[in-house]
Amino acid sequence: MKFVKAQLFLAFCLYTGIITAADDEFVSRAENVRWVSLDFKTILTWMSKASNNTYTVQFSQVDESHWHDTQDCTQVSETECDLSNLLIPFNRTYQADIQTEPETMSNNADPHDFPHIYSPKFNPYRESNISAVTFTVETVDKNTVRVNITDPLTSIHQNGRQLSIRDILNKDLMYKISFYKSGNTGKRDIISDSSVAEVKNLDEGYSYCFMVAAYIPSRPKSTQQGAWSTQCCTKKDETFLPELSLGAWVGVVFILVTVLIIIITVTVLCCRCCQRRKILHTTQSSVAI
């Protein structure tokens, strides 16, 4: 009898091991979990070796023990989850838990038995990338240009209004303006705490080119600056003298002086030649008489 029980127990263990191994092979844990965030639209992404699994995502603030369910990311087949409107307040650090389940499972299955993985920690306020801004330039006077910047919009809506990055970052948002004189490789940067900035002390009559990027100095260095905008240039003042270097101007003056000397020399020589002819003609007339 003891022998039979031992055989049954061994068979049960082998059966359980086979089922467990099969389940482990069938339900594979998510891999390569990462956050992708642009202008506070935050997507949690991951990879999986199997295509017939579903996933359930929960999230929590790092300093809290309570995990929140995600209505749109419960037993889904996609390998990404949009958490943009759930990670609020923005200036908190969050972590997500991705649980992998079989596509079909029994009612007696315990979700805690399925494999899961934690995401890296993420703070939207400090880590969300900022896209390139759009802006215009207008001439204020002969030495000043005004740069008008449009704050990028986010995917966040509050009270029926779509928020801009200025609404979220407030006074932490600044803009870096890089500009250079057309035909010159030397660039200068200024920082503006407003979406409207005046660039002064420009050289009169020259064309200037500008680029703008969001700048958040309170962030870690890796996410302080947004993407650079496309370049926008002012028009050259056509009534002003041509843009020439000092060497070019020296060359122009030298040529003008040389031409003037040649003209004077030729004129003097012509006058002398005419005078000699006149004297010679007068002398010949006197001899004939």
NUBARO-181990 format. One record per residue (C-alpha): residue number from 1; residue in one letter; x, y, z. Coordinates in steps of 0.1 Angstrom, whole numbers. Last residue first. Layout:
[NUM,'a',[X,Y,Z]]
...
END
This chain:
[289,'i',[563,1338,-913]]
[288,'a',[569,1301,-916]]
[287,'v',[591,1300,-884]]
[286,'s',[563,1316,-864]]
[285,'s',[537,1290,-876]]
[284,'q',[560,1261,-867]]
[283,'t',[564,1275,-832]]
[282,'t',[527,1279,-827]]
[281,'h',[521,1243,-838]]
[280,'l',[548,1230,-815]]
[279,'i',[533,1249,-785]]
[278,'k',[499,1235,-793]]
[277,'r',[512,1200,-797]]
[276,'r',[530,1203,-764]]
[275,'q',[499,1215,-746]]
[274,'c',[478,1186,-760]]
[273,'c',[503,1161,-748]]
[272,'r',[505,1177,-714]]
[271,'c',[467,1177,-711]]
[270,'c',[466,1140,-722]]
[269,'l',[492,1131,-696]]
[268,'v',[474,1149,-669]]
[267,'t',[441,1132,-678]]
[266,'v',[457,1098,-680]]
[265,'t',[473,1103,-645]]
[264,'i',[441,1115,-630]]
[263,'i',[421,1086,-644]]
[262,'i',[448,1061,-633]]
[261,'i',[449,1076,-598]]
[260,'l',[411,1073,-595]]
[259,'v',[411,1037,-607]]
[258,'t',[438,1029,-581]]
[257,'v',[418,1047,-554]]
[256,'l',[386,1028,-563]]
[255,'i',[405,995,-564]]
[254,'f',[421,1001,-530]]
[253,'v',[388,1011,-515]]
[252,'v',[371,979,-527]]
[251,'g',[400,958,-514]]
[250,'v',[399,974,-480]]
[249,'w',[361,967,-480]]
[248,'a',[367,931,-488]]
[247,'g',[392,928,-460]]
[246,'l',[368,943,-435]]
[245,'s',[341,918,-445]]
[244,'l',[313,927,-468]]
[243,'e',[275,927,-462]]
[242,'p',[262,951,-488]]
[241,'l',[253,986,-477]]
[240,'f',[218,991,-463]]
[239,'t',[187,998,-484]]
[238,'e',[182,960,-490]]
[237,'d',[177,954,-453]]
[236,'k',[181,916,-451]]
[235,'k',[151,896,-442]]
[234,'t',[150,878,-409]]
[233,'c',[157,841,-407]]
[232,'c',[138,811,-393]]
[231,'q',[155,777,-385]]
[230,'t',[135,747,-376]]
[229,'s',[130,741,-340]]
[228,'w',[155,723,-317]]
[227,'a',[142,694,-296]]
[226,'g',[137,700,-259]]
[225,'q',[164,708,-234]]
[224,'q',[167,698,-197]]
[223,'t',[161,661,-203]]
[222,'s',[197,647,-200]]
[221,'k',[207,675,-176]]
[220,'p',[182,665,-149]]
[219,'r',[154,690,-147]]
[218,'s',[153,724,-130]]
[217,'p',[169,741,-160]]
[216,'i',[138,734,-182]]
[215,'y',[147,747,-217]]
[214,'a',[123,745,-247]]
[213,'a',[142,750,-280]]
[212,'v',[145,779,-305]]
[211,'m',[164,786,-337]]
[210,'f',[172,820,-352]]
[209,'c',[188,834,-384]]
[208,'y',[199,870,-387]]
[207,'s',[200,892,-418]]
[206,'y',[221,923,-416]]
[205,'g',[211,960,-421]]
[204,'e',[219,972,-386]]
[203,'d',[239,949,-363]]
[202,'l',[219,934,-335]]
[201,'n',[219,950,-300]]
[200,'k',[186,934,-290]]
[199,'v',[168,901,-291]]
[198,'e',[133,905,-277]]
[197,'a',[115,875,-263]]
[196,'v',[79,864,-262]]
[195,'s',[71,829,-248]]
[194,'s',[87,841,-215]]
[193,'d',[115,829,-193]]
[192,'s',[140,837,-221]]
[191,'i',[176,823,-223]]
[190,'i',[201,837,-248]]
[189,'d',[225,819,-271]]
[188,'r',[250,833,-296]]
[187,'k',[264,816,-327]]
[186,'g',[296,824,-347]]
[185,'t',[295,809,-382]]
[184,'n',[289,842,-400]]
[183,'g',[273,846,-434]]
[182,'s',[239,855,-419]]
[181,'k',[244,867,-384]]
[180,'y',[238,840,-357]]
[179,'f',[210,830,-334]]
[178,'s',[202,805,-306]]
[177,'i',[172,811,-284]]
[176,'k',[168,788,-253]]
[175,'y',[133,789,-239]]
[174,'m',[122,787,-203]]
[173,'l',[96,765,-185]]
[172,'d',[101,762,-148]]
[171,'k',[77,791,-143]]
[170,'n',[47,770,-154]]
[169,'l',[57,734,-163]]
[168,'i',[21,721,-167]]
[167,'d',[3,750,-182]]
[166,'r',[34,760,-201]]
[165,'i',[35,725,-217]]
[164,'s',[1,733,-232]]
[163,'l',[-31,720,-218]]
[162,'q',[-62,711,-239]]
[161,'r',[-93,727,-224]]
[160,'g',[-126,710,-215]]
[159,'n',[-120,714,-178]]
[158,'q',[-86,697,-180]]
[157,'h',[-73,680,-211]]
[156,'i',[-38,663,-214]]
[155,'s',[-24,654,-248]]
[154,'t',[1,682,-246]]
[153,'l',[3,714,-267]]
[152,'p',[36,730,-276]]
[151,'d',[40,766,-265]]
[150,'t',[41,790,-295]]
[149,'i',[71,813,-295]]
[148,'n',[72,849,-307]]
[147,'v',[107,862,-312]]
[146,'r',[110,900,-314]]
[145,'v',[140,915,-333]]
[144,'t',[160,946,-323]]
[143,'n',[188,967,-339]]
[142,'k',[170,985,-368]]
[141,'d',[136,984,-350]]
[140,'v',[110,959,-339]]
[139,'t',[116,933,-367]]
[138,'e',[95,903,-364]]
[137,'v',[103,866,-358]]
[136,'t',[79,837,-357]]
[135,'f',[79,805,-336]]
[134,'t',[71,768,-337]]
[133,'v',[85,745,-309]]
[132,'a',[103,712,-313]]
[131,'s',[90,684,-290]]
[130,'i',[96,682,-253]]
[129,'n',[107,649,-237]]
[128,'s',[89,637,-205]]
[127,'e',[116,631,-178]]
[126,'r',[112,657,-150]]
[125,'y',[74,663,-149]]
[124,'p',[67,628,-161]]
[123,'n',[86,610,-133]]
[122,'f',[94,574,-141]]
[121,'k',[107,544,-122]]
[120,'p',[117,514,-144]]
[119,'s',[89,490,-150]]
[118,'y',[81,460,-127]]
[117,'i',[77,425,-141]]
[116,'h',[50,399,-138]]
[115,'p',[46,361,-141]]
[114,'f',[13,345,-132]]
[113,'d',[7,330,-98]]
[112,'h',[-7,362,-84]]
[111,'p',[-35,360,-108]]
[110,'d',[-48,328,-91]]
[109,'a',[-66,306,-116]]
[108,'n',[-98,290,-104]]
[107,'n',[-119,306,-131]]
[106,'s',[-98,289,-157]]
[105,'m',[-75,307,-182]]
[104,'t',[-77,317,-218]]
[103,'e',[-52,341,-234]]
[102,'p',[-27,331,-208]]
[101,'e',[-17,359,-184]]
[100,'t',[12,383,-182]]
[99,'q',[14,409,-154]]
[98,'i',[29,443,-160]]
[97,'d',[36,464,-128]]
[96,'a',[41,501,-133]]
[95,'q',[63,526,-113]]
[94,'y',[57,563,-107]]
[93,'t',[77,593,-94]]
[92,'r',[56,624,-88]]
[91,'n',[57,658,-105]]
[90,'f',[28,650,-129]]
[89,'p',[1,648,-103]]
[88,'i',[-12,628,-121]]
[87,'l',[1,597,-139]]
[86,'l',[-33,585,-150]]
[85,'n',[-41,608,-180]]
[84,'s',[-9,599,-199]]
[83,'l',[-9,562,-189]]
[82,'d',[-12,548,-225]]
[81,'c',[-4,511,-224]]
[80,'e',[17,490,-247]]
[79,'t',[22,454,-257]]
[78,'e',[-13,449,-270]]
[77,'s',[-32,418,-261]]
[76,'v',[-52,434,-233]]
[75,'q',[-61,417,-200]]
[74,'t',[-66,450,-182]]
[73,'c',[-50,480,-199]]
[72,'d',[-79,503,-206]]
[71,'q',[-93,502,-170]]
[70,'t',[-59,506,-154]]
[69,'d',[-58,493,-118]]
[68,'h',[-41,513,-91]]
[67,'w',[-15,498,-67]]
[66,'h',[-14,510,-31]]
[65,'s',[20,509,-13]]
[64,'e',[28,545,-18]]
[63,'d',[62,563,-21]]
[62,'v',[69,550,-56]]
[61,'q',[35,561,-68]]
[60,'s',[16,532,-82]]
[59,'f',[7,515,-114]]
[58,'q',[-11,484,-126]]
[57,'v',[-10,468,-160]]
[56,'t',[-27,436,-171]]
[55,'y',[-14,417,-201]]
[54,'t',[-27,390,-225]]
[53,'n',[-8,362,-240]]
[52,'n',[-11,346,-275]]
[51,'s',[19,363,-291]]
[50,'a',[47,348,-271]]
[49,'k',[82,361,-267]]
[48,'s',[70,394,-253]]
[47,'m',[81,431,-255]]
[46,'w',[72,461,-235]]
[45,'t',[58,497,-238]]
[44,'l',[45,522,-213]]
[43,'i',[32,553,-231]]
[42,'t',[33,588,-217]]
[41,'k',[18,618,-236]]
[40,'f',[34,645,-214]]
[39,'d',[49,664,-243]]
[38,'l',[67,632,-255]]
[37,'s',[69,601,-233]]
[36,'v',[81,566,-240]]
[35,'w',[86,545,-209]]
[34,'r',[104,512,-210]]
[33,'v',[99,475,-204]]
[32,'n',[124,453,-223]]
[31,'e',[107,420,-213]]
[30,'a',[72,407,-205]]
[29,'r',[71,373,-187]]
[28,'s',[63,342,-207]]
[27,'v',[30,324,-203]]
[26,'f',[32,293,-225]]
[25,'e',[67,282,-215]]
[24,'d',[59,287,-178]]
[23,'d',[26,270,-183]]
[22,'a',[42,240,-199]]
[21,'a',[68,238,-171]]
[20,'t',[41,240,-145]]
[19,'i',[20,214,-163]]
[18,'i',[50,191,-165]]
[17,'g',[60,197,-129]]
[16,'t',[25,190,-117]]
[15,'y',[24,157,-137]]
[14,'l',[57,147,-123]]
[13,'c',[47,155,-88]]
[12,'f',[14,136,-92]]
[11,'a',[32,106,-106]]
[10,'l',[56,106,-77]]
[9,'f',[27,108,-52]]
[8,'l',[9,80,-69]]
[7,'q',[40,58,-69]]
[6,'a',[46,65,-32]]
[5,'k',[10,58,-24]]
[4,'v',[12,24,-43]]
[3,'f',[44,15,-24]]
[2,'k',[28,24,9]]
[1,'m',[0,0,0]]
END
